[in-house]
């Protein structure tokens, strides 16, 4: 293992007297406060501040730039994200009331080309995605009319597709559940789920984790991209190594049976505007994942993952992440130790976390 380098703070503490170190800290704080007074004057001053004074966003800037370039230049590697986005856009167009005719003419050519290319690529093993895409495209091409671009797209689609269309995965009326979920039972599950830090020395069946991931995959996702992956680590040696990376695990990390790393893929997006998509979508999925674990008798604890450069470097080296892949969170998983305590964690009341129609100027 590579020796840990001393931080600047640790170095200063070692070479300066307590009085000198305190003076140095006050000086640094004063200089930073002066720089921030300049930074808050506008977007350009703030950009200069984060370019030359604070480098806190450097890694995010670099990751987003690499991801956007990959999205624009790659074909098959990110084509599935593009296809999922376009097919979801077609679905939204098909379910609109009233439906616009024609619609999607600006991206229908790309969508057909993506599907045909992916179907012919032997390395793509996403059959269900391609069946869904074929069904929706067939529905769209029949419903949208006889615009010349649609006619040409239909011809290429019929000539090039390999997956048949059964029209079973197209927009339809929402079917209510056969057994409505009782609110009191759901609230009980939410209250039951606690952040558990003490686990039994007991193997966690992979089948239960897979079932939780399957449930979590039904969480909402922008344009149905699902730009995240659950990296499940259950090898004891790897668990010990990885569980020491997030903050807040000191004192209990040695008894974590499974640690899950939720990784977002920034290359799912074509521009900087969507850079927060991985955090929104993965977080929606993570809550469903933890509730699904709880429903099966497993407990979980989302772990503290602040944006600290040395921790990210360590995680990237350990997990061999690509630049465009960013860790959203770590989650400890296992069977709760009945003798282990959990925090009370008083929740804020409804009146403190809810507002109705409070709009500025109204």
C-alpha positions in Angstrom: 0.0 0.0 0.0 1.3 3.4 -0.9 2.5 5.5 2.1 0.1 8.3 3.1 1.4 11.8 2.5 1.1 14.3 5.3 -1.5 17.0 4.7 -0.4 20.7 4.7 -2.2 21.1 8.0 -0.3 18.2 9.6 3.0 19.6 8.2 2.4 23.1 9.6 1.5 21.7 13.0 4.8 19.7 13.0 7.1 22.6 12.1 5.3 25.6 13.8 4.8 26.4 17.5 1.2 26.5 18.7 1.2 30.3 18.6 2.7 30.4 15.1 0.2 27.9 13.9 -2.7 29.8 15.4 -1.4 33.0 13.7 -1.1 31.2 10.4 -4.6 29.9 10.6 -6.0 33.4 11.4 -4.1 34.8 8.4 -5.4 32.2 6.0 -9.0 32.7 7.2 -8.6 36.5 6.7 -7.2 36.1 3.2 -9.9 33.7 2.3 -12.6 36.0 3.6 -11.2 38.9 1.5 -11.2 36.7 -1.6 -14.8 35.6 -0.9 -15.9 39.2 -0.7 -14.6 39.5 -4.2 -16.1 36.2 -5.4 -19.7 37.1 -4.4 -19.7 40.2 -6.6 -20.9 38.0 -9.6 -20.5 34.9 -11.6 -17.2 36.0 -13.2 -15.5 36.9 -9.9 -16.7 33.6 -8.5 -15.3 31.7 -11.5 -12.0 33.4 -11.0 -12.0 32.6 -7.3 -12.6 28.9 -8.0 -10.0 28.9 -10.8 -7.2 30.5 -8.8 -8.0 30.5 -5.1 -10.0 27.4 -4.3 -9.7 24.3 -6.5 -12.6 22.5 -4.9 -14.5 22.0 -8.2 -11.5 20.9 -10.3 -12.3 17.2 -10.2 -15.9 17.7 -11.0 -15.0 20.0 -14.0 -12.6 17.4 -15.3 -15.0 14.5 -14.9 -17.8 16.4 -16.6 -15.5 17.4 -19.5 -14.3 13.9 -20.0 -17.9 12.6 -19.8 -19.3 15.0 -22.3 -16.5 14.3 -24.8 -17.1 10.6 -24.4 -20.8 11.0 -25.0 -20.2 13.1 -28.1 -17.5 10.9 -29.6 -18.4 7.4 -28.6 -21.0 5.4 -30.6 -21.8 2.0 -29.1 -20.3 2.7 -25.7 -22.9 5.3 -24.8 -25.4 4.6 -27.5 -27.7 2.7 -25.1 -28.1 5.8 -23.0 -29.0 7.9 -26.0 -31.4 5.2 -27.2 -33.2 5.0 -23.8 -33.5 8.8 -23.7 -34.9 9.0 -27.2 -37.4 6.1 -26.7 -38.6 7.7 -23.5 -39.1 11.0 -25.4 -41.2 9.1 -28.0 -43.2 7.5 -25.2 -44.0 10.9 -23.7 -45.1 12.2 -27.1 -47.4 9.2 -27.6 -49.1 9.7 -24.3 -49.7 13.5 -24.7 -53.3 14.8 -24.8 -53.8 16.0 -27.4 -51.0 14.3 -29.3 -49.0 16.5 -31.6 -48.7 15.3 -35.2 -46.0 15.0 -36.3 -43.5 15.1 -33.5 -39.9 13.8 -32.9 -38.9 14.6 -36.4 -35.6 16.1 -35.3 -34.4 12.9 -33.6 -36.2 10.1 -35.3 -33.4 9.4 -37.7 -30.9 9.1 -34.9 -33.2 6.9 -32.9 -33.7 4.4 -35.7 -29.9 4.4 -36.5 -29.1 3.7 -32.8 -31.5 0.8 -32.6 -30.3 -0.8 -35.8 -26.7 -0.4 -34.8 -27.2 -1.8 -31.3 -29.2 -4.8 -32.6 -26.3 -5.7 -34.9 -23.7 -5.3 -32.2 -23.0 -8.7 -30.8 -21.4 -7.2 -27.6 -24.7 -5.6 -26.5 -26.6 -7.9 -24.1 -29.5 -5.7 -23.3 -32.3 -7.7 -25.0 -35.1 -6.2 -22.9 -34.0 -2.6 -23.7 -34.0 -3.4 -27.4 -37.4 -5.1 -27.3 -38.8 -2.0 -25.5 -37.2 0.3 -28.1 -38.6 -1.8 -31.0 -42.1 -1.8 -29.6 -42.2 1.9 -29.0 -40.7 2.7 -32.4 -43.2 0.5 -34.1 -46.0 2.3 -32.2 -44.6 5.7 -33.1 -44.1 5.0 -36.8 -47.7 3.8 -37.2 -49.2 6.7 -35.2 -47.3 9.7 -36.3 -48.5 10.0 -39.9 -46.9 10.0 -43.4 -44.3 12.8 -43.1 -41.5 12.0 -45.6 -38.9 11.7 -42.8 -41.1 9.2 -41.0 -41.6 7.2 -44.2 -37.8 7.0 -44.7 -37.3 6.1 -41.0 -39.9 3.4 -41.2 -38.2 1.8 -44.2 -34.7 1.8 -42.5 -36.3 0.4 -39.3 -38.1 -2.4 -41.1 -35.0 -3.3 -43.2 -32.5 -3.2 -40.4 -34.1 -4.4 -37.2 -33.5 -7.8 -35.8 -35.8 -7.7 -32.8 -39.5 -8.2 -33.4 -42.1 -5.8 -32.1 -45.0 -7.2 -30.1 -46.3 -3.8 -28.9 -46.5 -5.0 -25.3 -44.1 -2.4 -24.0 -45.8 0.8 -25.1 -47.6 3.6 -23.3 -50.9 2.3 -21.8 -53.4 3.1 -19.1 -52.0 2.9 -15.7 -53.1 -0.2 -13.9 -53.6 0.2 -10.2 -52.0 -2.4 -7.9 -54.1 -5.4 -7.0 -53.5 -4.7 -3.3 -53.1 -1.0 -2.5 -50.2 -0.3 -0.1 -51.5 0.7 3.3 -50.1 4.1 4.4 -49.7 3.0 8.0 -47.8 -0.1 7.0 -45.6 2.0 4.7 -44.9 4.6 7.4 -44.1 1.7 9.8 -41.5 0.5 7.3 -40.0 4.0 7.0 -39.7 4.2 10.8 -38.3 0.8 11.1 -35.5 1.6 8.6 -32.7 3.0 10.7 -29.1 3.6 10.0 -27.6 0.4 11.5 -23.9 0.3 12.4 -23.7 -3.0 14.2 -24.2 -6.1 12.2 -24.2 -9.8 12.9 -21.3 -12.0 11.7 -23.6 -13.6 9.2 -23.4 -14.0 5.4 -25.7 -11.8 3.3 -27.3 -13.8 0.5 -26.7 -12.2 -2.9 -30.2 -13.1 -4.0 -31.6 -10.7 -1.4 -29.4 -7.9 -2.6 -30.3 -8.6 -6.2 -34.0 -8.4 -5.3 -33.4 -5.1 -3.6 -31.5 -3.8 -6.7 -34.4 -5.0 -8.9 -36.9 -3.1 -6.8 -34.6 0.0 -6.8 -34.4 -0.1 -10.6 -38.1 1.0 -10.7 -37.2 4.4 -9.1 -37.9 7.4 -11.3 -35.0 8.4 -13.6 -34.7 11.4 -15.9 -35.5 10.2 -19.5 -35.2 6.7 -18.1 -31.4 6.7 -18.4 -30.7 5.1 -15.1 -27.1 6.4 -15.1 -25.8 4.5 -12.2 -24.6 1.0 -11.1 -24.6 -0.8 -7.8 -21.1 -2.1 -7.1 -21.7 -4.8 -4.4 -18.6 -5.8 -2.4 -18.9 -8.9 -0.2 -15.4 -10.3 -0.2 -14.2 -9.8 3.4 -10.8 -8.5 2.4 -12.2 -6.0 -0.1 -15.0 -5.0 2.4 -12.3 -4.1 5.0 -10.4 -2.1 2.5 -13.3 -0.2 1.0 -15.2 0.4 4.3 -12.3 2.5 5.5 -12.6 5.0 2.7 -15.8 6.9 3.6 -15.9 9.1 6.6 -17.8 8.2 9.7 -17.0 4.5 9.7 -14.3 4.5 12.4 -15.2 2.2 15.2 -17.7 0.0 13.3 -16.2 -0.6 9.9 -14.7 -3.9 10.9 -18.1 -5.5 11.4 -19.6 -4.5 8.0 -20.5 -7.7 6.1 -21.3 -6.0 2.7 -20.6 -2.5 1.4 -22.3 -1.2 -1.7 -20.8 1.6 -3.8 -23.4 3.5 -5.9 -21.5 4.8 -8.9 -22.9 7.4 -11.4 -22.0 7.5 -15.0 -21.7 11.2 -16.2 -21.2 10.1 -19.8 -24.9 9.3 -19.9 -25.4 13.0 -20.6 -24.6 15.1 -23.6 -23.9 18.4 -21.7 -22.9 20.1 -18.5 -26.5 21.1 -17.7 -27.3 17.5 -16.7 -24.3 16.9 -14.4 -26.5 16.6 -11.3 -28.6 13.8 -12.9 -26.4 11.0 -11.5 -27.0 12.3 -8.0 -30.8 12.8 -8.4 -31.4 9.5 -10.1 -29.1 7.4 -7.9 -30.4 8.9 -4.7 -34.0 8.1 -5.7 -32.9 4.6 -6.4 -30.9 4.3 -3.2 -33.9 5.0 -1.0 -35.9 2.3 -2.7 -32.9 0.0 -2.4 -32.7 0.5 1.4 -36.4 0.0 1.9 -36.3 -3.2 -0.2 -33.5 -4.4 2.0 -35.5 -3.6 5.1 -38.5 -5.4 3.8 -36.4 -8.6 3.5 -34.9 -8.4 7.0 -31.7 -6.7 6.1 -30.5 -3.4 7.5 -28.4 -0.6 5.9 -26.5 2.5 6.7 -25.7 5.2 4.0 -22.2 6.4 4.8 -20.7 9.9 4.8 -19.2 10.7 1.5 -18.0 14.4 1.4 -16.2 15.8 -1.6 -12.6 15.3 -0.4 -9.9 14.9 -3.0 -7.7 12.4 -1.2 -10.6 10.1 -0.4 -11.8 10.2 -4.0 -8.3 9.4 -5.2 -8.1 6.4 -2.8 -11.6 5.2 -3.9 -10.7 5.5 -7.6 -7.5 3.6 -7.2 -9.3 0.8 -5.1 -12.3 0.5 -7.4 -10.5 1.3 -10.7 -13.1 3.9 -11.6 -13.1 5.8 -14.9 -12.8 9.6 -14.8 -16.4 10.0 -15.9 -17.6 7.7 -13.1 -18.3 9.4 -9.8 -19.2 7.8 -6.5 -22.7 9.0 -5.3 -22.6 7.2 -1.9 -21.5 4.1 0.0 -24.1 1.9 1.8 -23.3 -0.7 4.5 -25.6 -3.7 4.4 -26.1 -6.7 6.7 -28.3 -8.3 9.4 -28.6 -6.0 12.3 -27.1 -7.1 15.6 -30.0 -7.2 18.1 -27.7 -6.0 20.8 -26.5 -3.0 18.8 -28.1 0.4 19.4 -29.3 3.0 16.8 -29.5 6.7 17.1 -32.9 8.2 17.9 -32.5 10.9 15.2 -35.6 13.1 15.9 -37.2 14.0 12.6 -38.4 17.5 11.7 -42.1 17.9 11.8 -44.3 18.2 8.8 -44.8 21.9 9.3 -41.0 22.5 9.2 -40.4 20.6 6.0 -43.5 21.5 4.0 -44.7 24.8 2.5 -47.7 25.5 0.4 -47.8 28.2 -2.3 -45.1 30.4 -0.7 -43.9 32.1 -3.8 -42.0 35.4 -3.7 -44.2 38.3 -4.8 -47.5 36.4 -4.3 
